[in-house]
Amino acid sequence: MIQKMIPRGFDVEAAVAHLAKRDRKLATWMRRIGPLEHDFSVRFDPVDALARSILYQQLSGKAAATITERVRRRMPRGGRISARGIDAVDDVGLRTAGVSRNKIAALRDLAAKAQAGIVPTIARLDRMPDQDLIDHLVQVRGIGRWTVEMLLMFRLGRPDVLPVDDLGIRKGAQIVHRMPAMPAPRDLREFGERWGPYRTLASFYLWKIVEAANPPKPGAKPVKRSQVD
């Protein structure tokens, strides 16, 4: 059976109204921070997006961007990172670009899984429920649930994603509700049910709340982040 396309994005006004009604403490912070805007219409290629996520892991944004650009230049005609493009570059070429051995193995597996059909095309991606997509993509070496959740949130605009393993999300919940410690992922999953079916927007605000409550100090070293964090 052909699945229907899942629309990207959601009704932000409805989401804000819902969150304000269900969580007054979060609503206070939302008013302080103001409206958040996200463009979910930007086109992307799943292999390119996942390859970039792999390359950005455990690196500061600047270093990761430099390595990613070097890899991209080694692709056919210097275009997006593709399965065939990865296969066309030998390990020496990737090492010269600054890619670690573990990440080379992950890129090789990504290319193999893409050509085997495990990594969905963009057309399939837009028709797959959240959990189905997670189950597919975590089969790729170097891709965990958190990475797929970021894809669902930032690229596909799925409305009800709560990455409970993310330290920023846990810290944000602690700040909003003045908890004595960051909630454990399992506890946050249960606590965050009040934000459904708009847990994605709640997550966006929780990240912003951490930034607002803990502004970076002048001269502070960049924090290691993922591409979409």
TORPA-4810 file (N, C-alpha, C, O; in nm, 3 decimals):
<nodes>
NODE_1_0.084_-0.120_0.000_0.000_0.000_0.000_0.088_0.125_0.000_0.183_0.136_0.077_M
NODE_2_0.055_0.219_-0.087_0.131_0.343_-0.096_0.093_0.435_0.018_-0.025_0.467_0.037_I
NODE_3_0.191_0.477_0.095_0.165_0.566_0.208_0.152_0.711_0.159_0.217_0.751_0.063_Q
NODE_4_0.068_0.786_0.227_0.048_0.926_0.192_0.170_1.008_0.236_0.239_0.974_0.332_K
NODE_5_0.193_1.116_0.164_0.302_1.205_0.201_0.268_1.275_0.333_0.156_1.322_0.353_M
NODE_6_0.366_1.280_0.421_0.350_1.347_0.549_0.394_1.492_0.533_0.510_1.517_0.499_I
NODE_7_0.306_1.588_0.556_0.344_1.728_0.536_0.461_1.769_0.624_0.473_1.722_0.738_P
NODE_8_0.545_1.854_0.573_0.655_1.908_0.652_0.608_2.031_0.730_0.534_2.114_0.678_R
NODE_9_0.653_2.038_0.854_0.616_2.152_0.935_0.481_2.132_1.002_0.417_2.028_0.988_G
NODE_10_0.439_2.235_1.076_0.315_2.226_1.152_0.264_2.368_1.179_0.333_2.466_1.154_F
NODE_11_0.144_2.376_1.231_0.081_2.505_1.261_0.145_2.560_1.388_0.112_2.518_1.499_D
NODE_12_0.236_2.655_1.372_0.311_2.708_1.486_0.220_2.780_1.584_0.237_2.768_1.705_V
NODE_13_0.124_2.855_1.534_0.032_2.927_1.623_-0.046_2.830_1.709_-0.064_2.852_1.829_E
NODE_14_-0.093_2.723_1.649_-0.166_2.621_1.725_-0.076_2.555_1.827_-0.117_2.525_1.939_A
NODE_15_0.050_2.531_1.786_0.146_2.468_1.877_0.175_2.557_1.996_0.181_2.510_2.110_A
NODE_16_0.194_2.687_1.972_0.222_2.782_2.080_0.104_2.787_2.176_0.123_2.785_2.298_V
NODE_17_-0.017_2.795_2.123_-0.137_2.801_2.206_-0.151_2.674_2.292_-0.186_2.681_2.409_A
NODE_18_-0.122_2.561_2.231_-0.133_2.434_2.303_-0.031_2.427_2.416_-0.066_2.390_2.528_H
NODE_19_0.094_2.462_2.388_0.198_2.455_2.490_0.171_2.553_2.603_0.194_2.523_2.720_L
NODE_20_0.123_2.672_2.568_0.093_2.773_2.670_-0.018_2.724_2.764_-0.016_2.754_2.884_A
NODE_21_-0.112_2.651_2.709_-0.223_2.600_2.789_-0.179_2.485_2.878_-0.224_2.474_2.992_K
NODE_22_-0.092_2.399_2.826_-0.054_2.278_2.898_0.061_2.298_2.996_0.077_2.220_3.090_R
NODE_23_0.141_2.404_2.976_0.258_2.424_3.062_0.281_2.574_3.081_0.347_2.638_2.998_D
NODE_24_0.229_2.629_3.188_0.237_2.774_3.210_0.380_2.820_3.235_0.417_2.931_3.196_R
NODE_25_0.460_2.737_3.299_0.599_2.775_3.324_0.676_2.783_3.194_0.756_2.874_3.174_K
NODE_26_0.653_2.688_3.105_0.717_2.694_2.974_0.666_2.815_2.897_0.743_2.881_2.827_L
NODE_27_0.537_2.845_2.910_0.479_2.959_2.839_0.545_3.090_2.879_0.562_3.178_2.795_A
NODE_28_0.583_3.104_3.006_0.650_3.225_3.052_0.782_3.244_2.979_0.815_3.355_2.936_T
NODE_29_0.857_3.136_2.965_0.985_3.143_2.893_0.963_3.167_2.744_1.040_3.239_2.681_W
NODE_30_0.859_3.108_2.688_0.830_3.127_2.545_0.802_3.273_2.515_0.849_3.325_2.414_M
NODE_31_0.727_3.339_2.600_0.700_3.482_2.580_0.829_3.563_2.592_0.848_3.660_2.519_R
NODE_32_0.916_3.524_2.683_1.043_3.595_2.702_1.132_3.582_2.578_1.195_3.678_2.536_R
NODE_33_1.137_3.463_2.522_1.224_3.438_2.406_1.164_3.492_2.278_1.236_3.542_2.191_I
NODE_34_1.032_3.482_2.264_0.966_3.531_2.144_0.946_3.423_2.041_0.983_3.307_2.064_G
NODE_35_0.888_3.459_1.926_0.857_3.361_1.822_0.984_3.295_1.765_1.089_3.358_1.755_P
NODE_36_0.971_3.169_1.729_1.079_3.095_1.663_1.035_3.062_1.522_0.921_3.021_1.500_L
NODE_37_1.126_3.079_1.427_1.093_3.051_1.288_1.185_2.942_1.233_1.306_2.943_1.257_E
NODE_38_1.127_2.850_1.158_1.204_2.744_1.095_1.148_2.721_0.955_1.027_2.715_0.935_H
NODE_39_1.237_2.708_0.858_1.196_2.683_0.720_1.217_2.534_0.690_1.330_2.488_0.673_D
NODE_40_1.108_2.461_0.683_1.117_2.317_0.658_1.104_2.282_0.510_1.098_2.165_0.474_F
NODE_41_1.098_2.384_0.426_1.079_2.359_0.283_1.211_2.341_0.208_1.210_2.309_0.090_S
NODE_42_1.323_2.361_0.276_1.454_2.351_0.210_1.477_2.207_0.162_1.463_2.113_0.240_V
NODE_43_1.511_2.192_0.037_1.535_2.060_-0.020_1.669_2.004_0.027_1.764_2.079_0.046_R
NODE_44_1.675_1.873_0.045_1.800_1.810_0.086_1.802_1.666_0.037_1.699_1.610_0.000_F
NODE_45_1.920_1.608_0.038_1.937_1.468_0.001_1.969_1.389_0.127_2.057_1.429_0.203_D
NODE_46_1.900_1.277_0.152_1.921_1.201_0.276_2.065_1.157_0.297_2.116_1.167_0.409_P
NODE_47_2.131_1.108_0.194_2.270_1.062_0.210_2.361_1.178_0.244_2.447_1.166_0.332_V
NODE_48_2.344_1.289_0.176_2.426_1.407_0.203_2.403_1.455_0.347_2.499_1.486_0.418_D
NODE_49_2.278_1.460_0.390_2.247_1.508_0.525_2.305_1.415_0.631_2.360_1.461_0.731_A
NODE_50_2.293_1.285_0.611_2.346_1.189_0.708_2.498_1.188_0.709_2.561_1.174_0.814_L
NODE_51_2.558_1.202_0.591_2.704_1.208_0.584_2.756_1.329_0.661_2.856_1.319_0.733_A
NODE_52_2.690_1.441_0.646_2.731_1.561_0.719_2.715_1.542_0.869_2.798_1.588_0.947_R
NODE_53_2.608_1.474_0.910_2.589_1.447_1.053_2.703_1.362_1.107_2.753_1.387_1.217_S
NODE_54_2.745_1.262_1.031_2.857_1.177_1.071_2.984_1.259_1.083_3.058_1.247_1.180_I
NODE_55_3.010_1.343_0.985_3.133_1.421_0.983_3.138_1.524_1.096_3.246_1.559_1.143_L
NODE_56_3.022_1.571_1.139_3.017_1.673_1.244_3.026_1.615_1.385_3.044_1.690_1.481_Y
NODE_57_3.014_1.486_1.399_3.014_1.426_1.532_3.146_1.450_1.605_3.254_1.431_1.549_Q
NODE_58_3.134_1.491_1.731_3.249_1.509_1.822_3.349_1.615_1.776_3.466_1.611_1.814_Q
NODE_59_3.303_1.709_1.696_3.392_1.817_1.649_3.324_1.952_1.669_3.201_1.961_1.672_L
NODE_60_3.404_2.057_1.684_3.349_2.191_1.687_3.297_2.225_1.548_3.339_2.166_1.448_S
NODE_61_3.206_2.320_1.542_3.144_2.354_1.414_3.243_2.393_1.306_3.228_2.352_1.191_G
NODE_62_3.344_2.474_1.341_3.440_2.522_1.243_3.524_2.409_1.186_3.543_2.402_1.065_K
NODE_63_3.575_2.322_1.272_3.657_2.210_1.226_3.575_2.116_1.140_3.622_2.069_1.036_A
NODE_64_3.452_2.087_1.183_3.367_1.996_1.107_3.332_2.054_0.971_3.329_1.982_0.871_A
NODE_65_3.305_2.184_0.967_3.270_2.248_0.840_3.387_2.241_0.742_3.366_2.221_0.623_A
NODE_66_3.508_2.258_0.791_3.627_2.253_0.706_3.643_2.113_0.646_3.668_2.099_0.527_T
NODE_67_3.630_2.010_0.730_3.645_1.873_0.682_3.534_1.837_0.584_3.558_1.775_0.481_I
NODE_68_3.412_1.877_0.617_3.298_1.848_0.529_3.317_1.911_0.392_3.286_1.850_0.290_T
NODE_69_3.368_2.033_0.388_3.392_2.100_0.261_3.499_2.028_0.181_3.488_2.019_0.059_E
NODE_70_3.601_1.978_0.247_3.706_1.902_0.178_3.650_1.774_0.117_3.684_1.738_0.004_R
NODE_71_3.563_1.708_0.192_3.500_1.585_0.141_3.411_1.619_0.022_3.412_1.550_-0.079_V
NODE_72_3.333_1.725_0.036_3.242_1.764_-0.073_3.319_1.792_-0.201_3.273_1.756_-0.309_R
NODE_73_3.435_1.856_-0.190_3.514_1.887_-0.309_3.567_1.762_-0.378_3.604_1.767_-0.496_R
NODE_74_3.571_1.652_-0.305_3.618_1.526_-0.364_3.505_1.448_-0.430_3.529_1.344_-0.490_R
NODE_75_3.383_1.498_-0.419_3.270_1.435_-0.485_3.272_1.470_-0.635_3.334_1.568_-0.674_M
NODE_76_3.205_1.392_-0.719_3.196_1.424_-0.861_3.146_1.566_-0.883_3.038_1.603_-0.836_P
NODE_77_3.223_1.644_-0.954_3.191_1.784_-0.985_3.174_1.868_-0.859_3.110_1.974_-0.863_R
NODE_78_3.230_1.824_-0.748_3.224_1.903_-0.626_3.086_1.927_-0.574_3.060_2.030_-0.512_G
NODE_79_2.994_1.832_-0.597_2.855_1.849_-0.556_2.827_1.791_-0.420_2.916_1.781_-0.335_G
NODE_80_2.702_1.752_-0.399_2.662_1.696_-0.270_2.732_1.564_-0.245_2.781_1.499_-0.337_R
NODE_81_2.736_1.524_-0.119_2.797_1.396_-0.083_2.697_1.286_-0.116_2.584_1.288_-0.068_I
NODE_82_2.738_1.191_-0.197_2.650_1.085_-0.243_2.713_0.949_-0.219_2.832_0.938_-0.191_S
NODE_83_2.632_0.844_-0.231_2.683_0.708_-0.213_2.790_0.676_-0.317_2.895_0.623_-0.284_A
NODE_84_2.762_0.709_-0.443_2.860_0.683_-0.549_2.984_0.768_-0.531_3.096_0.724_-0.558_R
NODE_85_2.963_0.890_-0.485_3.078_0.977_-0.462_3.168_0.925_-0.351_3.290_0.932_-0.362_G
NODE_86_3.108_0.874_-0.244_3.187_0.816_-0.135_3.266_0.697_-0.187_3.384_0.683_-0.155_I
NODE_87_3.201_0.611_-0.267_3.270_0.493_-0.321_3.385_0.532_-0.413_3.482_0.458_-0.426_D
NODE_88_3.374_0.649_-0.475_3.476_0.690_-0.572_3.602_0.746_-0.506_3.705_0.761_-0.572_A
NODE_89_3.594_0.777_-0.377_3.709_0.833_-0.305_3.769_0.723_-0.218_3.699_0.661_-0.138_V
NODE_90_3.901_0.699_-0.233_3.963_0.594_-0.152_3.989_0.644_-0.009_3.972_0.762_0.021_D
NODE_91_4.029_0.553_0.076_4.050_0.588_0.217_4.158_0.694_0.234_4.148_0.780_0.322_D
NODE_92_4.260_0.687_0.151_4.368_0.786_0.160_4.313_0.925_0.132_4.350_1.022_0.200_V
NODE_93_4.226_0.936_0.033_4.168_1.065_0.000_4.083_1.120_0.114_4.087_1.240_0.142_G
NODE_94_4.008_1.033_0.179_3.926_1.077_0.292_4.011_1.112_0.413_3.982_1.207_0.484_L
NODE_95_4.117_1.034_0.436_4.207_1.064_0.547_4.275_1.199_0.524_4.293_1.277_0.618_R
NODE_96_4.313_1.225_0.400_4.377_1.352_0.367_4.281_1.469_0.391_4.324_1.579_0.425_T
NODE_97_4.153_1.443_0.374_4.052_1.547_0.399_4.030_1.570_0.548_3.964_1.667_0.587_A
NODE_98_4.086_1.482_0.631_4.073_1.499_0.775_3.972_1.407_0.840_3.939_1.424_0.958_G
NODE_99_3.921_1.308_0.766_3.819_1.218_0.820_3.887_1.105_0.898_3.981_1.044_0.848_V
NODE_100_3.840_1.079_1.018_3.898_0.973_1.101_3.864_0.835_1.045_3.774_0.822_0.962_S
NODE_101_3.936_0.735_1.090_3.912_0.599_1.041_3.772_0.550_1.076_3.706_0.485_0.995_R
NODE_102_3.727_0.582_1.196_3.592_0.540_1.236_3.485_0.605_1.149_3.386_0.542_1.114_N
NODE_103_3.507_0.732_1.115_3.408_0.801_1.032_3.415_0.754_0.887_3.314_0.753_0.817_K
NODE_104_3.533_0.715_0.842_3.544_0.657_0.707_3.461_0.529_0.701_3.387_0.506_0.605_I
NODE_105_3.473_0.445_0.805_3.395_0.322_0.809_3.246_0.352_0.810_3.168_0.282_0.746_A
NODE_106_3.206_0.458_0.883_3.065_0.496_0.887_3.017_0.546_0.751_2.907_0.513_0.709_A
NODE_107_3.099_0.625_0.682_3.062_0.674_0.549_3.051_0.558_0.450_2.961_0.557_0.366_L
NODE_108_3.142_0.461_0.459_3.136_0.345_0.371_3.006_0.267_0.395_2.940_0.223_0.301_R
NODE_109_2.970_0.252_0.521_2.848_0.179_0.553_2.725_0.256_0.507_2.628_0.197_0.459_D
NODE_110_2.729_0.389_0.522_2.619_0.473_0.474_2.599_0.453_0.324_2.486_0.437_0.278_L
NODE_111_2.709_0.454_0.248_2.701_0.436_0.103_2.643_0.299_0.069_2.558_0.287_-0.020_A
NODE_112_2.690_0.197_0.140_2.641_0.061_0.113_2.493_0.048_0.147_2.417_-0.012_0.072_A
NODE_113_2.452_0.105_0.260_2.312_0.096_0.302_2.222_0.177_0.208_2.107_0.139_0.184_K
NODE_114_2.273_0.287_0.156_2.195_0.368_0.063_2.171_0.290_-0.067_2.060_0.289_-0.120_A
NODE_115_2.275_0.225_-0.117_2.262_0.151_-0.241_2.180_0.023_-0.223_2.127_-0.031_-0.320_Q
NODE_116_2.171_-0.024_-0.098_2.089_-0.142_-0.070_1.943_-0.105_-0.044_1.858_-0.193_-0.028_A
NODE_117_1.914_0.025_-0.040_1.778_0.070_-0.020_1.737_0.086_0.125_1.621_0.115_0.154_G
NODE_118_1.831_0.066_0.217_1.799_0.083_0.359_1.784_0.230_0.395_1.697_0.267_0.474_I
NODE_119_1.868_0.314_0.336_1.852_0.458_0.352_1.747_0.504_0.251_1.770_0.492_0.130_V
NODE_120_1.634_0.554_0.295_1.526_0.589_0.202_1.562_0.706_0.112_1.641_0.793_0.149_P
NODE_121_1.503_0.707_-0.006_1.512_0.824_-0.093_1.428_0.934_-0.030_1.352_0.910_0.063_T
NODE_122_1.442_1.056_-0.081_1.366_1.166_-0.026_1.215_1.144_-0.044_1.136_1.185_0.040_I
NODE_123_1.177_1.079_-0.154_1.035_1.051_-0.178_0.979_0.956_-0.072_0.867_0.975_-0.024_A
NODE_124_1.057_0.854_-0.036_1.013_0.759_0.068_1.020_0.825_0.206_0.935_0.801_0.293_R
NODE_125_1.121_0.907_0.224_1.142_0.973_0.353_1.019_1.051_0.395_0.979_1.049_0.512_L
NODE_126_0.959_1.120_0.299_0.843_1.205_0.327_0.715_1.126_0.351_0.610_1.183_0.380_D
NODE_127_0.724_0.994_0.339_0.605_0.910_0.361_0.620_0.814_0.478_0.529_0.739_0.510_R
NODE_128_0.736_0.818_0.543_0.762_0.723_0.651_0.729_0.783_0.788_0.773_0.894_0.818_M
NODE_129_0.653_0.712_0.871_0.629_0.758_1.008_0.761_0.771_1.083_0.862_0.710_1.046_P
NODE_130_0.759_0.850_1.188_0.882_0.880_1.263_0.957_0.754_1.307_1.077_0.741_1.280_D
NODE_131_0.888_0.662_1.373_0.956_0.546_1.427_1.008_0.454_1.317_1.115_0.395_1.333_Q
NODE_132_0.936_0.442_1.207_0.985_0.362_1.095_1.115_0.419_1.042_1.208_0.344_1.009_D
NODE_133_1.121_0.550_1.033_1.242_0.614_0.983_1.359_0.593_1.079_1.472_0.567_1.037_L
NODE_134_1.331_0.603_1.208_1.436_0.578_1.307_1.486_0.435_1.295_1.607_0.412_1.294_I
NODE_135_1.395_0.339_1.285_1.433_0.198_1.275_1.518_0.172_1.152_1.610_0.090_1.157_D
NODE_136_1.489_0.238_1.041_1.567_0.221_0.919_1.708_0.278_0.934_1.806_0.211_0.904_H
NODE_137_1.716_0.401_0.980_1.843_0.472_0.973_1.942_0.434_1.082_2.063_0.449_1.063_L
NODE_138_1.894_0.384_1.196_1.990_0.343_1.300_2.065_0.217_1.260_2.157_0.174_1.331_V
NODE_139_2.028_0.157_1.149_2.104_0.043_1.098_2.238_0.086_1.038_2.327_0.004_1.019_Q
NODE_140_2.251_0.215_1.010_2.375_0.267_0.952_2.475_0.291_1.063_2.443_0.350_1.166_V
NODE_141_2.596_0.247_1.042_2.702_0.268_1.141_2.721_0.418_1.164_2.727_0.497_1.069_R
NODE_142_2.730_0.457_1.291_2.751_0.598_1.325_2.625_0.681_1.332_2.631_0.799_1.364_G
NODE_143_2.509_0.620_1.302_2.382_0.691_1.308_2.300_0.634_1.423_2.261_0.517_1.420_I
NODE_144_2.274_0.715_1.524_2.193_0.673_1.637_2.058_0.740_1.636_2.027_0.820_1.547_G
NODE_145_1.978_0.708_1.734_1.843_0.763_1.743_1.845_0.916_1.745_1.763_0.981_1.680_R
NODE_146_1.939_0.974_1.821_1.944_1.120_1.834_1.964_1.186_1.698_1.900_1.286_1.667_W
NODE_147_2.054_1.130_1.617_2.080_1.188_1.485_1.955_1.185_1.399_1.926_1.282_1.328_T
NODE_148_1.882_1.076_1.404_1.759_1.066_1.324_1.654_1.163_1.377_1.579_1.223_1.300_V
NODE_149_1.649_1.179_1.508_1.554_1.275_1.565_1.584_1.417_1.517_1.491_1.494_1.492_E
NODE_150_1.711_1.451_1.503_1.746_1.583_1.452_1.701_1.600_1.307_1.655_1.707_1.267_M
NODE_151_1.714_1.493_1.230_1.666_1.494_1.091_1.515_1.515_1.087_1.464_1.594_1.008_L
NODE_152_1.446_1.444_1.172_1.300_1.456_1.178_1.257_1.598_1.216_1.161_1.651_1.161_L
NODE_153_1.328_1.658_1.310_1.290_1.790_1.360_1.330_1.902_1.266_1.246_1.984_1.227_M
NODE_154_1.457_1.906_1.232_1.511_2.022_1.159_1.492_2.013_1.009_1.476_2.115_0.942_F
NODE_155_1.494_1.893_0.955_1.482_1.878_0.809_1.338_1.852_0.765_1.290_1.910_0.668_R
NODE_156_1.269_1.763_0.839_1.136_1.721_0.798_1.024_1.794_0.871_0.908_1.787_0.830_L
NODE_157_1.057_1.864_0.978_0.956_1.940_1.050_0.846_1.856_1.111_0.731_1.898_1.119_G
NODE_158_0.882_1.736_1.156_0.781_1.652_1.222_0.745_1.717_1.356_0.835_1.759_1.429_R
NODE_159_0.618_1.726_1.390_0.575_1.809_1.502_0.593_1.752_1.642_0.592_1.827_1.740_P
NODE_160_0.608_1.620_1.654_0.598_1.562_1.788_0.720_1.478_1.825_0.707_1.361_1.861_D
NODE_161_0.839_1.538_1.816_0.964_1.470_1.848_1.025_1.531_1.974_1.039_1.653_1.983_V
NODE_162_1.060_1.448_2.070_1.123_1.493_2.193_1.250_1.409_2.215_1.241_1.295_2.260_L
NODE_163_1.367_1.464_2.184_1.493_1.389_2.199_1.537_1.384_2.345_1.616_1.467_2.390_P
NODE_164_1.487_1.286_2.418_1.506_1.282_2.563_1.650_1.254_2.605_1.685_1.276_2.721_V
NODE_165_1.733_1.207_2.513_1.873_1.182_2.547_1.960_1.307_2.532_2.077_1.305_2.569_D
NODE_166_1.904_1.413_2.477_1.980_1.535_2.453_1.999_1.612_2.583_1.903_1.641_2.654_D
NODE_167_2.124_1.645_2.614_2.154_1.714_2.739_2.089_1.852_2.746_2.045_1.896_2.852_L
NODE_168_2.083_1.920_2.631_2.020_2.052_2.628_1.872_2.046_2.659_1.820_2.132_2.731_G
NODE_169_1.805_1.947_2.607_1.662_1.931_2.634_1.640_1.901_2.782_1.551_1.959_2.845_I
NODE_170_1.720_1.812_2.837_1.708_1.777_2.979_1.738_1.898_3.068_1.670_1.921_3.167_R
NODE_171_1.842_1.974_3.031_1.877_2.093_3.109_1.768_2.198_3.098_1.736_2.265_3.197_K
NODE_172_1.711_2.215_2.981_1.604_2.312_2.963_1.483_2.280_3.049_1.424_2.369_3.109_G
NODE_173_1.446_2.152_3.054_1.334_2.111_3.138_1.364_2.138_3.285_1.276_2.178_3.362_A
NODE_174_1.488_2.114_3.324_1.528_2.141_3.463_1.515_2.288_3.497_1.466_2.324_3.604_Q
NODE_175_1.559_2.374_3.406_1.552_2.519_3.430_1.408_2.567_3.438_1.372_2.640_3.530_I
NODE_176_1.326_2.525_3.342_1.186_2.571_3.337_1.111_2.533_3.463_1.038_2.614_3.520_V
NODE_177_1.128_2.409_3.506_1.049_2.360_3.619_1.129_2.354_3.749_1.085_2.294_3.847_H
NODE_178_1.246_2.416_3.750_1.328_2.429_3.870_1.346_2.294_3.941_1.326_2.282_4.062_R
NODE_179_1.383_2.196_3.862_1.407_2.064_3.918_1.543_2.061_3.987_1.634_2.134_3.945_M
NODE_180_1.560_1.982_4.091_1.688_1.976_4.162_1.802_1.919_4.077_1.919_1.947_4.103_P
NODE_181_1.768_1.840_3.976_1.868_1.782_3.886_1.804_1.761_3.750_1.682_1.763_3.737_A
NODE_182_1.888_1.741_3.648_1.833_1.713_3.516_1.754_1.583_3.520_1.801_1.484_3.577_M
NODE_183_1.636_1.580_3.461_1.557_1.456_3.461_1.625_1.349_3.377_1.688_1.378_3.275_P
NODE_184_1.612_1.226_3.419_1.662_1.113_3.340_1.578_1.103_3.212_1.462_1.145_3.211_A
NODE_185_1.635_1.047_3.104_1.559_1.037_2.979_1.422_0.973_2.996_1.324_1.022_2.939_P
NODE_186_1.414_0.865_3.072_1.284_0.798_3.089_1.185_0.889_3.161_1.067_0.892_3.125_R
NODE_187_1.232_0.961_3.261_1.143_1.053_3.333_1.099_1.168_3.244_0.984_1.212_3.251_D
NODE_188_1.191_1.217_3.162_1.158_1.328_3.073_1.058_1.285_2.967_0.971_1.362_2.928_L
NODE_189_1.070_1.162_2.920_0.975_1.112_2.822_0.833_1.114_2.880_0.739_1.154_2.812_R
NODE_190_0.819_1.072_3.004_0.688_1.072_3.069_0.643_1.216_3.098_0.528_1.251_3.074_E
NODE_191_0.734_1.298_3.148_0.701_1.437_3.181_0.661_1.514_3.056_0.570_1.597_3.060_F
NODE_192_0.729_1.486_2.944_0.706_1.561_2.822_0.580_1.525_2.747_0.549_1.585_2.644_G
NODE_193_0.506_1.427_2.796_0.381_1.392_2.730_0.283_1.508_2.731_0.194_1.517_2.646_E
NODE_194_0.299_1.598_2.828_0.209_1.715_2.836_0.227_1.807_2.715_0.137_1.884_2.684_R
NODE_195_0.340_1.799_2.649_0.367_1.888_2.535_0.318_1.831_2.402_0.310_1.903_2.303_W
NODE_196_0.284_1.703_2.401_0.236_1.642_2.278_0.101_1.701_2.236_0.023_1.740_2.323_G
NODE_197_0.071_1.710_2.108_0.148_1.658_1.994_0.244_1.760_1.932_0.271_1.755_1.812_P
NODE_198_0.295_1.852_2.014_0.386_1.955_1.962_0.517_1.955_2.041_0.569_2.061_2.077_Y
NODE_199_0.569_1.837_2.066_0.692_1.828_2.145_0.814_1.882_2.071_0.914_1.918_2.133_R
NODE_200_0.806_1.889_1.938_0.916_1.947_1.862_0.934_2.095_1.897_1.046_2.138_1.924_T
NODE_201_0.826_2.171_1.896_0.837_2.313_1.929_0.881_2.331_2.074_0.960_2.421_2.104_L
NODE_202_0.831_2.248_2.163_0.876_2.254_2.302_1.027_2.233_2.310_1.095_2.301_2.386_A
NODE_203_1.078_2.139_2.231_1.222_2.112_2.229_1.300_2.231_2.177_1.404_2.267_2.233_S
NODE_204_1.250_2.292_2.071_1.318_2.411_2.017_1.330_2.518_2.126_1.434_2.583_2.140_F
NODE_205_1.223_2.536_2.202_1.226_2.638_2.308_1.318_2.596_2.422_1.387_2.680_2.479_Y
NODE_206_1.321_2.469_2.457_1.408_2.425_2.566_1.554_2.452_2.534_1.630_2.492_2.621_L
NODE_207_1.594_2.430_2.409_1.732_2.464_2.370_1.757_2.614_2.386_1.861_2.654_2.439_W
NODE_208_1.663_2.694_2.341_1.678_2.840_2.352_1.680_2.884_2.498_1.750_2.979_2.533_K
NODE_209_1.604_2.818_2.581_1.600_2.853_2.723_1.735_2.830_2.789_1.779_2.912_2.870_I
NODE_210_1.802_2.722_2.754_1.935_2.696_2.808_2.032_2.806_2.766_2.113_2.852_2.846_V
NODE_211_2.024_2.849_2.640_2.110_2.957_2.591_2.080_3.087_2.665_2.172_3.160_2.703_E
NODE_212_1.952_3.116_2.686_1.914_3.241_2.752_1.955_3.241_2.898_1.992_3.345_2.953_A
NODE_213_1.948_3.125_2.962_1.982_3.116_3.105_2.132_3.107_3.129_2.180_3.138_3.238_A
NODE_214_2.206_3.064_3.026_2.351_3.047_3.040_2.424_3.106_2.919_2.480_3.032_2.838_N
NODE_215_2.424_3.239_2.906_2.492_3.300_2.791_2.641_3.267_2.794_2.701_3.264_2.901_P
NODE_216_2.703_3.242_2.676_2.845_3.207_2.672_2.933_3.321_2.721_2.907_3.438_2.695_P
NODE_217_3.039_3.284_2.794_3.131_3.384_2.845_3.226_3.428_2.734_3.261_3.348_2.646_K
NODE_218_3.270_3.556_2.737_3.363_3.604_2.636_3.490_3.519_2.634_3.550_3.491_2.738_P
NODE_219_3.529_3.478_2.512_3.651_3.400_2.498_3.635_3.252_2.527_3.733_3.178_2.527_G
NODE_220_3.511_3.209_2.552_3.490_3.067_2.582_3.515_2.982_2.458_3.486_3.024_2.346_A
NODE_221_3.569_2.864_2.479_3.596_2.774_2.367_3.465_2.722_2.310_3.369_2.703_2.385_K
NODE_222_3.459_2.699_2.177_3.336_2.648_2.117_3.303_2.509_2.170_3.390_2.425_2.189_P
NODE_223_3.175_2.488_2.192_3.128_2.358_2.241_3.117_2.262_2.124_3.073_2.300_2.016_V
NODE_224_3.157_2.137_2.146_3.142_2.036_2.041_2.996_2.012_2.017_2.921_1.982_2.110_K
NODE_225_2.955_2.026_1.891_2.815_2.015_1.859_2.796_1.934_1.733_2.892_1.913_1.658_R
NODE_226_2.674_1.889_1.709_2.643_1.822_1.583_2.609_1.926_1.479_2.598_2.045_1.511_S
NODE_227_2.593_1.884_1.356_2.564_1.978_1.248_2.435_2.052_1.271_2.427_2.171_1.242_Q
NODE_228_2.333_1.982_1.323_2.201_2.044_1.333_2.169_2.088_1.474_2.061_2.142_1.499_V
NODE_229_2.258_2.066_1.566_2.232_2.106_1.704_2.229_2.258_1.715_2.209_2.312_1.824_D
</nodes>
